[in-house]
């Protein structure tokens, strides 16, 4: 009888373990995306519903750490009146996403009292690769940390080959309370609001064209702020081969307080801080960055001014763009 009891307990334990494993698997694919989530067979985003489900999963606590997604067709979000960003500061997206060159159109987000706003609200994983995402003819409005592709990206791997066109990006916050008291540190960018510390490739081959970008401080065509935080990753966080063309960039700049704020065609702030928290230069951290336009900027402008034809040639050499 004792041996029979032990066998029964073992069966119960094995059954419980199997149920736990099944629950873990269901957690990461309860919606049954096509694909297996691997790098060679990523989960497929085939519809607007798939994209909304990804937002629901991530914001509900499924981070998709180490999993891969790919967009398989152009998406028109005209039917979605107020899209919910993918990832929050509490529940960030930790996977990788490949837009595969397809275009997301008519993305509308109107969250005037919410931070971390964009297609992705918050991304935070050293293995996350965000690439080949295109957004066109959209309207993105948030409070702080606002960008069409992502509001806040930190401790990531690489961002590459993304662009935003014909889109409005607006941050509504004018004051915020933080470590230094009441400040005006808002981060609004055409593609990304705030980016902090790449662990590999930084931001490469991205462009913003014909967008209207508005905020209070740290406002830029590509990124509100690209913050190169501490060693040893400073050299990996640079912006390389990024272009700004025909954007209207408007910022109300604070010139008093502990630090002057900045507005620029590539980034509002592109800087490197060391462990002792000393600024090594607001204009550090960008190479092969080019812009064109008649905006008035504050601070040292990052990048080199080129003609419209020159920048279009650079874009066409990298992207298939109509």
C-alpha angles and dihedrals in degrees: 000000000000091000090048090052092051091051090050091051091049091051090049091050092049091048091051091049091050090051091051092051091048091049090052091051092047090050090061098043108018089137092051100230112195111263132036101264096248126129091253095041107026126185107271124232100204102158146020088261090057090053092049090048091053089055091048093049096047096043088049092058106273102124098181089220108191094005127122132222131190132191112229103189144009112284126211111199096185090121093058109081097190117011119207112233118242109249136009134213088261096043109025126183108255101177133086126261128200116190088191091214095295118136128241108207135189095014106172123191120169109176105141095170098042129089126216100042130171138085081301115032100192131004120184122165133106089224097050115121116187113189148151095019117152125187123186138178095003140138121222119181124171141144105250136346094035129167132146094241100030137352099205128013120176138169093003136150109233143336115202145163099006129141143180125202138178092004138135117224118183135174115198101192117107101171134025136181119230145130093316094046123248108000140155098239102149123154119208125164138167091241105008134019102203127358120189125189123333115214094206130001108008118207115331137178099354128144141187121204135179095352132142110225121183134176146126107257136356096027122164143166094240104016137002090219133354101197116196099202118197134310143336097026103049096103091051096055098067127126111239132181097357124149138202121197135173096344125149106222118185127180135167099220124211109217099178133065131055095324135017114239127227145217122194145161095247101023138352089220125013105171148143124223124191128211089273090057098240120147113242094190137317089228098053125107106047132099131178090008115152134185141180129194147086100257119133111236134193126224127013107331113234116222136016128288114240135173120268091249092052093052093046089053090053091049094048091049090060107027138047096230130165 
